[in-house]
Amino acid sequence: MHGAAVPLRWAQGQAESANGSPPSYTAAQVCGSDTATYLAELANGGNPLQAKVVREWGDIVSGGKQVLVSGSVAKTHLGPQDNPITHPYGDDLSMDVALEPQFTPFSRQLGPAEEANGQMHVEIASGLIPHERRASQASASQTWRQLSDFNLTGFQPGFSKPALGDRVLVMGRWIIDCGHPNYGTELHPMAFVAWTHRQGAATVARAYFNPYHDTELYNGDASVLGKVGDTSRIAGSRFFTQYFAAQVLRAIAGTVDHLSAQELVDATHTSPAQWEVCAPAGTSGGHLQVDYDLVVRSGVDVTVTPEPSAPCARVTTSLGSAYTPMDARLRQCVLPWAFLTQIAGQAYGASVDVRAVIDRFVTAPAARAIVDRDPGTTCADALAGPHVDPAPSGQHRRVDDTQPFPFYGVVTVRLD
């Protein structure tokens, strides 16, 4: 037997079948405008209740479609810095993936191009990547920036980000980034990601399934934000522009002591297609050796099946009806006005005094005092679980319901 030409791939035809054909769409249809970007209408003095762009990430298919792609990593970086009110788990891992030709129809830029042709931008918050277990730094005075910096460290070995050139598989929510004038399609957030590199005579694959996604809906009741199985909480939630207006009215009425952004987090249930990890090209041997160390939640079936003729191991992942997502553990962090103004300036390329924008609506001294206090925003420690071996020997699969990931782990394949 000889190694395969491609070390990591979707099972033949399965990703294409799951994706189907991309529908027609425009930036105006998805985002609400093809000239305004997310929150720019507020920064420019518009009425928040009349904003056309109410989502930072607009679903191209109503309800959110998971799209699967494969290719190689062309660009990658970890933060900073992202919009805190839509990033409770901190700054993103961002990648540009050079796509295989069958997936390029899902990548479009409807404004000035920012990515190269044939590439797609994919993102996930750093706190949604598997981390080692460690003590929290949570406190009443912790800022979102401090939380994000904490979440940008402490990853499981080798899980922080793929390297340039690594072969990668991604499944993620197919959206237009309405916060950038290129109105580019993205997979945001990634729900499933796997990538490989060669280590000696073996292909090493790391993979995980992210349990959560941001809803971009906000609720005044902090107790419901992370209850991912509670569908009733959606009815009382609003997009940020509407929620923002209500928060200002509460400040004027004196029913809150500071402004806050309280975003709901929801769970993702779509199972990825089968995928294959293969022995490196240029290697040979009479025996296919497959080793792995995997952590799963109850109700999630992950099987690794050797296919000596390939020579690969096929991984089948199913989030079955018995799978119950863990509620997200959310809290509030401080969002200093000075930091918000800095973030806004970077987003819009000009100085934007966020507090001054709000002050236009608030004149009473008591209400102004409430607005002047540093606001809060939803935040959460990085998701963590038991250590997985970066170089597993043998085949280990552990069920652990004290951790939130449907699954994560390492698979190695080689020929002996």
N, C-alpha and C positions, 0 to 999 in steps of 0.2 A: 504494500500500500504506500501511496505517496500523499503528502499533504495537499490541501485544497488551495485553489487560487485565491479564494476570498475567505478570510478568517471569521467573518461574522456576517450573517445575512438573515433576512426574513425567509421563512419556508416558502417555497416556490408558489407565487401567485396569490398568497394569502393577504399580504398588505394591499396589493392592488385591488383585490376583491373587497376588502373592508373599506377602502377609500372611495371606490366608485369613481365617477367622473366629476370634476369640479363644476359647480353651477356658475352661471354668469352673475356678476355683482359689480357694484360701484362703491367708491368711498362714501358718497353721499347716502347710499342705501344702508350701508353697514354702520357708519359713524354718525350719521345725521347731518354731515357737512363735508364738502371737499375743499373747504378753504379755512375753516376754524379747526383748531386742535383742542384736545381735552383740557379744560379749565382756563383756556386762553380767553374765553368769553367773559369769565368772571374777572380775570386780571385786567381786562380792557374796560371794565366798568359796566358790563352787562348785567341784566337782571337774572339772578340764578334760576328763577322759576321759568325763564324763557330760553334757557340754554338749549342749543340743538345737540351738542355733543355731551352725552351724559355718561359715557363709558370710556375708560382709557383703552380697553381692549374689546373691540366690537366683534361679536360672534358673526362669522360669515354665514353659517347655517344656524337658524334660530334654535336655541336650546343648548348649543355647544356641540360641535362635531369633533371627535378625536380622529386626527389624520396621522398615518404612519409613513415615515420616510427612512431612507438609509443613504449613507454617503461617507465622506471623510471630514474631519474637523479642519476648517480653514482658518478659524479665528476663535479665540476663547479668552475670557477674562472674568474675574470675580470682583463685582462692585468696584468702588462706589461710583456714584450714589444714586439711588432711585427714589421715587416718590413715596415718602413714608406712609401716607394714608392708604395706599394700596399695596403695601409691603409689610404686613405684620411679622413676617419671618425674616425681614432684613433684605439687604441688597441681593441682586440677582447674580447667578452664574449665567453669562450670556455667551452664546456660540453662534458662529456662522458655519453652516454645513454645506459642503459642496455635494449637491444631490446627484444621485443616479438619474439618468434621463427620464425614466418612467414616473418620477415624482416631481419633475420641474413644473408641470402645469399648476401645481398648488402654490407656487411661489410667484408672486407678482408685486410690483411697486407701482402704485397708481399716482404717485407724485414724483418729485426729484429723486433719482436713484441714490440709495445709500449702501446697498449690498451689490456685489458683483453678480452678473448674470449666472443663472444656474445655482445660486446659493440661497439658503433660507436661514433666517434668524430664529433661534430657539432660546428660551429662557426658563429659569426656575429660581425661586428664592433660595439663597444659600442655606437658610434654616430648614429647608425641606429635603436636603441631601442627608444621607445617613451619617450621624455623628456618634462618637464614643460617649458613653454616659459620664457626666461630670456634674459638679455642684453648680447650681444656678447662681447668677449674680443679680437676681431680681431684687428691686427695692423701690420704695415710693419715689425716689429721686432719679432712678435710672432713666436716661434719655434714650430715644429711639436710636440715635447714633451709637451709643454705647452698646445697646442690645445688638445692633447689626454687626458691629466690630467683633463682639463675642461670638456671633453665629458664623462669622467668616473664619473661625478657627475650630479645631477640635474634631475634624472629620475622621470617619473610619479610614484606616490606612489605604491610600490610593484613590479615595472617593472624591477628593475635592473638585477635580475637573479632569476631563480627558486632555491629552496632549495633542498638539498640532499634528495632523496626519493620521491620528487614530481613526480606525474604522468605527462607525457609530450607527446605532439604530435609535430612533426617537418616535414616540407616540405622544401627541399633545393636542391641546385645544386649538383649533384652527381659527385664527382671529386676524383682524386688521389692527395695527397699532395706531389708534386714533390720537395718540399723544405726540406723533411725529408727522411732519408734513409730507414725508414720502409715502404715507398710508400703505406701508408694506405689510404683506401677510407674514404671520409668524405662527409658531407653535408655542403657545404661552398660556398656562405653564406646561412644561413637559410633565406628562403623567408617568411615562415609562421611558427609561433610557438604559442602553447597554453599549459598552465600548470595549475594544480589545487592543492589546499590544503584545508583542512577542517578547518572551522572557526565556532565553536559551532556546531549547527545542520545543517549548510549549506556547500555546496561545492562552493568554490570561484574559478572561472577560469579567468585568464588573457590571452589575445591573441592579436597578432598584425600581420600585413602583411608588411614586409619590401619592400619599393618600388624599391630599387636599388641593383645593383651588380657591382663589379669591372670588367672591361673588360680585364685588363692587356695589353691594347693597349695605346700607347702614341702619342701625337700630339703636334707639335710646336706651334699651334694656340690655345692659352688659351681660346679664346672665344667660342670654340665648345665643350669643355670638358664635360659640364653638359647638353648639348642640347639632351636629351634622345630621342626625336622624330626625330632627324636628322640622317638618315641612311647614307647620303653622307659623313659624317665625317670619317667613317670607312676606306674608300679607301685611305685616306692620313695619316693613323695611322700605327704604327709599334709596334712590341714587344719591350720590354725594351732593350734587347741586341742590336738590330738594331738602336733603338732610341738613345741609349747611344753612339754608334759609331758616329752617325750623330751629336750629341751634341758636342763631342770632336772635330770633324772637324769644327764645327761652332766656337768653341773657338779658334782654330788655325787660322781660317780665320778672326777672330775679329768681327763676326756678332752677337755675344751674349756677354753680360757683366758678366754673371755667368752661371754655369750649372744648369739645372732644370729638374725635372721629372714631366711630365704633363700627368696624366692618365685620360682616358675617363671613365665615369660612364654611365651605361645603365639601362633601366627599366626592371622589371620582370612582366609578364602578366598572368602567369599560375594560375588558380584558384585552391584552395585546395579542397579536397574531403569534403563532409559533415562530421561534427563532432558533438559529443554529450557530454553534461555535465549532470551528474546524481546526484541525491540526495545521501548523504553519506550512506554507508552500516551501518546497525544497527539502523537506524532511521525509524520512521513510522509515518503515518498520513493519513488523508483522502483527503488532498488537496495538489497539487503540486504548489509551489510558485516559479515563475521564475522572476528575476529582472535583469536589465542590464542597462549599460550606455555605448553607442557606438558612436564613431566618424568615419564618412566615407567621402570619396570624391565622387563627382558626377560620375555617371556611374558605381558605385560599389553597388551591391545589397547584403545586409546582413539581413537575416531574422532569427528570433529565434522562433521556434515552440515547444510549450510544448507537451510532449508525456506522459500523466499521467500513462499509463500502464507500462512504462519502469522502474521506473519513471525518465525521463530525459528531457532535452531540446535539440532539434536538431538545429544546426546552419548551414545555407547554405550561402555560400559566392560566389559571382560571379563578376569577373572583366570583365564587358561586353564591347561591342564594343564602347560604349559611354564614357568609362573611358579614360581620358587623364592624363598621369603621369605629375606631376610638374617637370620642369627642375631642376636639381641639382644645388645648389648654391655653387660653388667651388671657391677657391682662392689659392694663394701660401703662404706657410709657410717656415720659414728658417729651414734648416737642417744642423746644424754645423758639420764640418768635424770630430771633436772629438767624437760627438755622433754617427755619422755613423761608425766610427772605432770601437766604443764600441759595437754597434749592430752587426756588422760583426763578431767580435770576439765571441760573444755569439752564433751566428748562426753556425759558423764553428768550434767552440771549440779550436780556436787558434788565435793568434794575426794576424789581417789583416789590413794593412794600406791602406784604400780605395784610398786615394788621391795618394799614391805612385804607386798604380796600374795604375791610369790614367796618372801620370807623365811619365810613360814609353813611352807614345805616344806623349808627348808634350815637346818640347825642347826650342822653341823660348821664350825669356823672356816675351814678351807681352802676349802670349797665356798662359804661366805659371801663370802670374798674374791673368788672368781670372779664371783659374782652382783653384787657391789658395783661391778665395773668397768662402765663405760658399754657397753651392748650395741651391736650393729651391725645394719644393715638393708640390703636390696638397693636399689641406686639406679643411675641411668644418666643420662648427659648427654642433652639434648634431641636429637631426630632432626633431621638437617640435610641439605641438599642444595644444588645449584647455584641461584643467584639466578634467579627468574622475574620478567619485566617486569610491573609493575603496570598498564601501559598498552601492551599489545603492539601492534605494527604488523606485519601479516603473520601467517602461520600457521606456527608453530614447534613441533615435537614432537621431544624429545630422549630417547634411551634412555641411561640412566645407572645402571649397576649398582653404583656406589660409594656410592649413597644407598639408604635402606631403604624409601621409600614406593612402593607399587604405582603411584601417580600423584599429582601435585598440579599446580596451575597456575591460570591466569587466562584467562577467555574473555570477550570483549566483542562485543556485537551492537548495531548501529544501522542506521537507514535514511538513505540519502543521496539 
